[in-house]
Amino acid sequence: MNSNKTFLILGASSDLGLALVKKLNDQYENSVFCLHYNSSDASLKELELKDGNTARLIKADFTSDEEVGSLIKTLKDEDLIPTHIVHLPADKLHYTRLKDYDQEHLERNLKIQVYSFVQILKAFLPAMVKRKDHNKVVAVLSSVVLGKPPRSMLEYTMVKSMLHGVIRQLAADNEGKLININSVSPSMIETRLLSEIDPRIIEMAAGESPESRNATVDDVVPSICFLLSEDSNYLNGVNINISNGNVII
Ligand SMILES: NC(=O)c1ccc[n+]([C@@H]2O[C@H](COP(=O)([O-])OP(=O)(O)OC[C@H]3O[C@@H](n4cnc5c(N)ncnc54)[C@H](OP(=O)(O)O)[C@@H]3O)[C@@H](O)[C@H]2O)c1
C-alpha cells in the first residue's frame, strides 16, 4: 500500500474526479486529499475515506485570480505542499464553430482550465521538483488534441491544445529531475460536462465509436491512477490516448 502522499485534486467534484478519489482511497493510506470544488461540495462530503486518509475540501472559482491565489495560500499556510497534482476543471462543453467564436467565453474557459493550473504549478512545482522523489502532475486533456479533431469544437480544441502545451513544456523543462508531468486524453465520457449539448450528438458519438458506446469514468480512472503511481516513474511528457482506438495516430 502506498502511503503518506499529499494529493491536490483540482476539480475533485467532477464526475471523473469523484471516481478518481474513490479509487485512490483504495490504493493509498495515511494520505491527505486536498479536494478542490467550485459550486458544491455535497458529493465530496459523502466520500468515506479510510485507512488513515483524510480530506481537506477547498472551494475556488478559477475565473477569479483572487480565489486561485487564496487556494494557494490556504495550502501553503497549512503546509499542504502536494506530492501529486491532478487537474480536471472545465466549463460545460459547447459545440463552437467559427461563427460562434466568443472571445469572452474562451477567456473564461482558459482561466478555468489553463491560467489557474499554471498559477498553481508556479506555486508548488519547484518544491515538488526539489524533493527528487518522483512527484506527479497529471492533467486531463481530451482526444481532440490527438489526430483530427471532431467538427465544431473550436473553443474546446483551442483550450485543450494550450493545456497540452503546458504539460509538454513543463515536462521538457524538468526532464531528468525525478518528476513526472503527464496527461491523459479521453474521448467522450458520459458525465455532467455534456449536460448542455444535444443528447442526439452524444448518442451519435457513441454510435460512431468502436464498441458503439462512449467512455465511462471507470474507463478513464485507471490510466490516471497509473500516471500517479510509481509504475510511471520512467514516463514524462506522455499523453495517454484513451479512446478505445477511436483515434489512432
Ligand atoms: N466528459 C467528457 O466527454 C470528457 C472527455 C474528455 C475529457 N474530459 C475532461 O475531463 C475533465 C473532467 O470532466 P468531467 O466530464 O468529469 O466534468 P464535470 O463533471 O462537468 O466537472 C467539471 C469540473 O470543473 C469544475 N469547474 C467548473 N467551473 C469551474 C470554475 N469556474 N472554477 C473552478 N472549477 C470549475 C467543476 O466544479 P463544480 O462541480 O464544483 O462546480 C467540476 O469539478 C475535464 O477537464 C474535461 O474536459 C471530459
The ligand as a Tripos MOL2 file, in Angstrom:
@<TRIPOS>MOLECULE
LIG
   48    52     1     0     0
SMALL
NO_CHARGES

@<TRIPOS>ATOM
      1 N1        -16.9230   14.2740  -20.2880 N.am      1 LIG1
      2 C1        -16.2070   14.1700  -21.4030 C.2       1 LIG1
      3 O1        -16.7200   13.8610  -22.5070 O.2       1 LIG1
      4 C2        -14.7250   14.4230  -21.3610 C.ar      1 LIG1
      5 C3        -13.9190   13.8890  -22.3840 C.ar      1 LIG1
      6 C4        -12.5570   14.1510  -22.3720 C.ar      1 LIG1
      7 C5        -12.0110   14.9150  -21.3550 C.ar      1 LIG1
      8 N2        -12.8160   15.4000  -20.3720 N.ar      1 LIG1
      9 C6        -12.1990   16.2400  -19.3340 C.3       1 LIG1
     10 O2        -12.2710   15.5930  -18.0850 O.3       1 LIG1
     11 C7        -12.2540   16.5870  -17.0360 C.3       1 LIG1
     12 C8        -13.3410   16.2750  -16.0210 C.3       1 LIG1
     13 O3        -14.5630   16.3750  -16.7080 O.3       1 LIG1
     14 P1        -15.9730   15.7330  -16.3100 P.3       1 LIG1
     15 O4        -16.5160   15.2220  -17.5600 O.co2     1 LIG1
     16 O5        -15.8350   14.8340  -15.1210 O.co2     1 LIG1
     17 O6        -16.7110   17.0950  -15.9500 O.3       1 LIG1
     18 P2        -17.7550   17.6420  -14.8720 P.3       1 LIG1
     19 O7        -18.3470   16.5400  -14.0650 O.co2     1 LIG1
     20 O8        -18.6490   18.5620  -15.6230 O.co2     1 LIG1
     21 O9        -16.8120   18.5200  -13.9030 O.3       1 LIG1
     22 C9        -16.3000   19.7560  -14.2360 C.3       1 LIG1
     23 C10       -15.4020   20.2270  -13.0910 C.3       1 LIG1
     24 O10       -14.9450   21.5530  -13.3660 O.3       1 LIG1
     25 C11       -15.1780   22.3510  -12.2050 C.3       1 LIG1
     26 N3        -15.4020   23.7360  -12.5950 N.ar      1 LIG1
     27 C12       -16.3710   24.2100  -13.4330 C.ar      1 LIG1
     28 N4        -16.3210   25.5630  -13.4570 N.ar      1 LIG1
     29 C13       -15.3150   25.9400  -12.6230 C.ar      1 LIG1
     30 C14       -14.7920   27.1750  -12.2050 C.ar      1 LIG1
     31 N5        -15.3160   28.3420  -12.6380 N.pl3     1 LIG1
     32 N6        -13.7520   27.1920  -11.3290 N.ar      1 LIG1
     33 C15       -13.2270   26.0370  -10.8600 C.ar      1 LIG1
     34 N7        -13.6820   24.8250  -11.2060 N.ar      1 LIG1
     35 C16       -14.7170   24.7660  -12.0710 C.ar      1 LIG1
     36 C17       -16.4400   21.7550  -11.5850 C.3       1 LIG1
     37 O11       -16.5750   22.1560  -10.2200 O.3       1 LIG1
     38 P3        -18.0680   22.1470   -9.5100 P.3       1 LIG1
     39 O12       -18.7520   20.8900   -9.9510 O.co2     1 LIG1
     40 O13       -17.7590   22.1740   -8.0520 O.co2     1 LIG1
     41 O14       -18.7450   23.3850   -9.9940 O.co2     1 LIG1
     42 C18       -16.1190   20.2580  -11.7440 C.3       1 LIG1
     43 O15       -15.2190   19.8530  -10.7200 O.3       1 LIG1
     44 C19       -12.3890   17.9360  -17.7500 C.3       1 LIG1
     45 O16       -11.1190   18.5350  -17.8780 O.3       1 LIG1
     46 C20       -12.9200   17.5570  -19.1330 C.3       1 LIG1
     47 O17       -12.5760   18.4980  -20.1410 O.3       1 LIG1
     48 C21       -14.1510   15.1460  -20.3300 C.ar      1 LIG1
@<TRIPOS>BOND
     1     1     2 1
     2     2     3 2
     3     2     4 1
     4     4     5 ar
     5     4    48 ar
     6     5     6 ar
     7     6     7 ar
     8     7     8 ar
     9     8     9 1
    10     8    48 ar
    11     9    10 1
    12     9    46 1
    13    10    11 1
    14    11    12 1
    15    11    44 1
    16    12    13 1
    17    13    14 1
    18    14    15 2
    19    14    16 1
    20    14    17 1
    21    17    18 1
    22    18    19 2
    23    18    20 1
    24    18    21 1
    25    21    22 1
    26    22    23 1
    27    23    24 1
    28    23    42 1
    29    24    25 1
    30    25    26 1
    31    25    36 1
    32    26    27 ar
    33    26    35 ar
    34    27    28 ar
    35    28    29 ar
    36    29    30 ar
    37    29    35 ar
    38    30    31 1
    39    30    32 ar
    40    32    33 ar
    41    33    34 ar
    42    34    35 ar
    43    36    37 1
    44    36    42 1
    45    37    38 1
    46    38    39 2
    47    38    40 1
    48    38    41 1
    49    42    43 1
    50    44    45 1
    51    44    46 1
    52    46    47 1
@<TRIPOS>SUBSTRUCTURE
     1 LIG1         1 GROUP 0 **** ****
